[in-house]
Amino acid sequence: MKKKLSVRELHQIDSLNQLGQDNQSGALLGIDYGEKYCGLAWSPDGVVVFPLRVVPRAETATEIERILNEKQIQTLVFGLPLGSKNEENHICAQVRAFADLFKQSGRTIHFQNEQFSSQAVMGTANRIDHWAAAKILEYWIARK
């Protein structure tokens, strides 16, 4: 069952003003969550974004934790695959549940509407999930 988001909820998804408060190092990790693969991208300074890698879904939590520790990242930005009328679907529930794993460890979690992120990077590679994660992170940074 699809849930239509209110304007307030959309604003929370695109929350733009917490970067400086939540993340003193400025480093960010972007996640394009998929049912089979997840794309990962990072920004060392909250300005420039680099695609990292595509990880099989089963290995994603371990790989994210490794990257967070290695790069001392406290803030994660998850893409939410909202529908054309900004409604959530079953994947959004999976993304939120997965994000909660990192919130429990004290990390700051943000959500960014990921509409058109994959289309924006089509043709860049065979697996584009990490490029889509970079686009999600770029969208979030641009709106802060």
N, C-alpha and C positions, 0 to 999 in steps of 0.2 A: 504494500500500500504506500503510495507516494504522499509525502508531506509537503505542503506548500509553505515556504518560509515567509515570515513577516519581514517588513523593512528593518525592524530592529535586529532580527536574527541575521539578516544579510549584512548589516553593518558590523555585527560581531564577527562574522566570517571574515570580512575585509578589514578587521581592526587594524588601524594603521599607526596608532600613536604610542605603541608600547615598546618599540624596538630599543630606544635608549634606556628605558627603565628596566627592561627585562634582560638585556643582553649587553653587558658592559664591554665584552670583547668585540661585539659587532658581528661575530661569526654566526652563520645561519646554515641550516640543513633543510633542503627542499625535498619532498617526497611525493612522487607520482605513484600512488598505490594501485596495484592491479591484482586481479585474482590469480594470475600465474607469475607475473614479474612485477617488480617495483623499480622505478627509476629514482636515482639519487643525484642530487646536485648540491653544491655548497658555495657559500660566499664567505670569504675570510674577513670581509670588512663591512658587509651590508651594502655594498655598492656593486662590485664586480661579481658575476656568477659564473661558475664552472660546472659543466656536467661531469659527474663522477663515473658512475657505472650503472649497469642493469643487473639486478640480483634476483635469483629465483625467489618466489614468495616465501618458501619454507626457510630460507636463510636470511630473510630481511631483518628481523629483529636483532639477531646477533651482529650482522654487518653494520646496522645503524648504531648500535651500542659501541662497537669498535671505533667507528668514525667519530662519534660524539666525544669519546674519551681521547682519541688521538689528536683531534683538532680543537679540543676544549670548547665544544659547542653546547650552549644551554637552550637555544631557541630553535624549534622545528616548525616548518611551515608545510602542512599537508594540503594537497589538492583535494577539493571536493567536487565530484562529477555531478553538479547540479543539472537538472533538466532545463529545457528552453524557457520554462516559466518559473525558474528558480526553485523547483521542487526537489526534495531529496529522494533518493532511491535506495535500494538494498545495499549498494556499494557504499553509499555515504555512511550507513550504519556500521559497516565493516571498518571503514576508515576511522571513524570516531572511536570505535572499540580498540583498534590498534593503537591509535594516538594515546589513549588512556594508559597504555603500558608505560609510556615515557613520562606522562604527567605524574604518575605515581612516584617516579624517582626525582621529582622536583624540577623537571624541565618545563620550560614555557612552550605552550602549544598554540599555534595559530592555524586557521583554516583559510584557504584561498579558493574562490571559485575557479575551477580549472577548465571551464568551457573553452574550447578551441585551442587549448595548449598543444594537443597532439597534432591538430591540423596545421598549426603555425610552424611546426618543425618537420612536416612530412618531406621525405626525400633526402633527409640528412644522413640516414643510416638504415640498416636492416632493422635493428631494435632501436626504437626512438624514445623509450621510456625515460632515460636519463636526460635527454634533450627536452622532453616535456617537463620533467622536474625542474630543469633550469628555467624554462619559460614560466612555470608556476611561481618560482622564487622571484624572477624578474617582475612579474605582475605585482606581487606583494610588495616588493621594495619600491616600485614606482608609485604605489598608492600611499606610501607612508608619509 
